[in-house]
Amino acid sequence: MTISEINSLGNEALTKLFTQCCAAQRWVVQMVAGVPYQDADDMKNRAVSYWQQMNEDDWMEAFLAHPMIGDVQSLREKYADTLSLAANEQSSTHGAADHVLKQLATYNSKYLDKFGFIFIVFASNKTAEQMLDLLLKRIHNNRDVELKNAADEQLKITLLRIEKLL
């Protein structure tokens, strides 16, 4: 889509479009209200600005729209609405060794138990082994640090999805 096409959409279509980028509804409302956008940079800059205004509840809402890393079946079933923009974000897990996938599953569960939200990582261009290494490092953080890390990773994912829109 072009910026002009996005700017010409109605609120319902814009809401659906921006929800595919990030499921935090307060962020989506701000993105819809931000129309018209001058260009791609304007859209991305405002996406960042609006994300920086979000709080923990908003972040958690966004995190809930993600499957656990490696849970490709969940991605297919639960997140069909975001599939076009989320496609290939976890593609490196498809050919990963079984022991790596099992460790990802084990430590994803431990991470969820410890922090109360799933492990969020900008998975594009990362191997399953790299994501596992990040998970093993980040699981030792305290909750405040990890919540900030996850929010930062969510923003990277959101910006990538905006770029895919354009």
KOLVEX-936714 format. One line per field, with one value per residue (C-alpha): residue number from 1; x negated, y negated, z; residue in one letter. Coordinates in Angstrom, 2 decimals. Each point is the difference from the previous one (the first is absolute). Layout:
<sites>
nr: [NUM,...] $
u: [X,...] $
v: [Y,...] $
w: [Z,...] $
rest: [A,...] $
</sites>
This chain:
<sites>
nr: [1,2,3,4,5,6,7,8,9,10,11,12,13,14,15,16,17,18,19,20,21,22,23,24,25,26,27,28,29,30,31,32,33,34,35,36,37,38,39,40,41,42,43,44,45,46,47,48,49,50,51,52,53,54,55,56,57,58,59,60,61,62,63,64,65,66,67,68,69,70,71,72,73,74,75,76,77,78,79,80,81,82,83,84,85,86,87,88,89,90,91,92,93,94,95,96,97,98,99,100,101,102,103,104,105,106,107,108,109,110,111,112,113,114,115,116,117,118,119,120,121,122,123,124,125,126,127,128,129,130,131,132,133,134,135,136,137,138,139,140,141,142,143,144,145,146,147,148,149,150,151,152,153,154,155,156,157,158,159,160,161,162,163,164,165,166] $
u: [0.00,-1.00,0.29,2.75,1.95,-0.39,1.04,3.16,1.22,2.91,-0.39,1.12,-2.50,-2.75,0.73,-0.29,-3.18,-1.79,1.15,-1.93,-3.11,0.60,2.93,-0.18,3.34,-0.96,-2.94,2.31,2.43,-2.84,-1.26,3.50,0.39,-3.42,1.19,-0.96,-3.68,-2.41,-2.20,-1.37,-2.44,2.80,2.06,-2.91,-1.05,3.51,0.26,-3.09,1.32,3.37,-1.67,-2.09,3.27,1.22,-0.04,-0.29,3.64,-0.46,-3.22,1.66,2.86,-2.54,-1.95,3.16,0.28,-3.23,-0.51,-2.91,-3.16,0.08,3.75,0.76,3.33,1.20,-1.10,2.08,3.14,0.25,-1.64,1.43,0.89,-3.65,-1.41,-0.72,-2.11,-1.44,-0.96,-3.58,-0.67,-0.68,-1.01,-3.35,1.74,1.38,-3.30,-1.39,-1.28,2.47,-2.13,-0.07,3.78,0.49,-2.25,1.89,3.27,-1.40,-1.54,2.96,2.17,-2.48,-0.15,3.80,0.17,-2.65,1.16,3.70,-0.37,-1.58,-3.52,0.16,-2.90,-0.48,-0.41,-0.65,-3.40,-0.72,-0.56,1.82,-3.34,-0.47,3.49,-0.66,-3.25,1.88,2.70,-2.58,-1.66,3.16,1.69,-2.45,1.16,2.37,3.56,-0.40,-3.03,1.66,3.25,-1.99,-1.93,3.22,1.58,-3.09,0.16,3.72,-0.75,-2.54,2.62,2.60,-2.31,-0.88,3.68,0.61,-2.82,1.67,3.25,-1.78] $
v: [0.00,-3.57,-2.73,-1.56,3.27,0.30,-3.62,0.61,2.97,-0.31,0.49,3.64,0.97,-2.02,1.68,3.44,-1.01,-1.42,2.86,2.31,-2.00,-0.12,1.25,-2.70,-1.69,-3.34,-0.14,0.95,-2.79,-2.52,1.27,-0.28,-3.51,-0.90,0.24,-1.57,0.89,-2.00,2.95,3.29,-1.71,-2.09,3.15,1.86,-2.98,-0.39,3.75,-0.28,-3.10,1.62,3.21,-2.02,-1.27,3.52,1.62,3.55,0.83,-1.06,1.98,3.10,-0.37,-0.11,2.97,2.14,-0.17,1.94,3.75,1.40,0.18,3.29,0.51,-0.12,1.85,-2.63,-2.70,1.59,0.52,-2.84,-2.78,0.49,-3.72,-1.02,2.84,-2.09,-2.50,2.51,2.50,1.24,-1.76,3.39,1.83,1.02,2.28,2.18,1.79,-0.13,3.12,1.76,-0.56,-3.76,-0.12,2.00,-2.42,-2.95,1.54,0.76,-3.41,-1.83,1.62,-0.92,-3.56,-0.27,1.35,-2.45,-3.19,0.55,-0.59,1.89,-0.56,-2.76,-0.23,-1.56,3.36,-1.11,1.13,1.90,3.72,2.14,0.41,-3.78,-0.45,2.74,-1.73,-3.28,1.75,1.66,-3.38,-2.01,2.49,-1.10,-3.63,-1.48,-0.66,-3.77,0.44,2.80,-1.90,-2.86,2.46,1.59,-3.41,-1.01,3.25,-0.53,-3.41,1.53,2.54,-2.73,-2.13,2.97,0.69,-3.65,0.26,3.12,-1.95,-2.50] $
w: [0.00,-0.48,2.61,-2.14,0.04,3.76,0.49,-2.05,2.07,2.40,3.75,-0.04,-2.70,1.70,3.32,-1.58,-1.84,3.04,2.24,-2.33,0.88,3.76,2.08,2.69,-0.62,1.54,-2.43,-2.89,0.93,-0.05,-3.36,-1.49,1.44,-1.43,-3.60,-2.34,-0.07,-2.13,-0.92,1.30,2.35,1.49,0.61,1.59,2.13,1.35,0.58,2.20,1.77,0.70,1.22,2.45,1.52,0.73,3.42,1.29,-0.72,-3.64,-0.30,1.42,-2.47,-2.84,1.38,0.16,-3.78,-0.45,0.04,1.94,-2.08,-1.86,0.45,-3.73,0.31,2.46,-2.44,-2.74,2.08,2.49,-1.96,-3.48,-0.19,0.30,-2.09,-3.08,1.93,2.47,-2.69,0.22,3.31,1.55,-3.17,1.45,2.49,-2.81,-0.66,3.53,1.70,2.29,3.10,-0.68,-0.47,3.22,1.90,-1.47,1.19,3.46,0.57,-1.54,2.67,2.74,-1.33,-0.01,3.56,1.21,-1.74,-0.72,-3.75,-2.88,-1.26,-2.62,-2.41,-3.42,-1.68,-3.57,-1.25,3.22,0.12,2.54,1.79,0.19,1.41,2.55,1.02,0.48,2.00,2.24,0.65,0.51,2.34,2.72,-0.11,2.54,-1.12,-0.50,-2.25,-1.93,-0.45,-1.55,-2.20,-1.20,-0.72,-2.00,-1.99,-0.60,-1.48,-2.40,-1.10,-0.43,-2.12,-2.21,-0.52,-0.91,-2.55,-1.42,-0.34,-2.17] $
rest: [M,T,I,S,E,I,N,S,L,G,N,E,A,L,T,K,L,F,T,Q,C,C,A,A,Q,R,W,V,V,Q,M,V,A,G,V,P,Y,Q,D,A,D,D,M,K,N,R,A,V,S,Y,W,Q,Q,M,N,E,D,D,W,M,E,A,F,L,A,H,P,M,I,G,D,V,Q,S,L,R,E,K,Y,A,D,T,L,S,L,A,A,N,E,Q,S,S,T,H,G,A,A,D,H,V,L,K,Q,L,A,T,Y,N,S,K,Y,L,D,K,F,G,F,I,F,I,V,F,A,S,N,K,T,A,E,Q,M,L,D,L,L,L,K,R,I,H,N,N,R,D,V,E,L,K,N,A,A,D,E,Q,L,K,I,T,L,L,R,I,E,K,L,L] $
</sites>
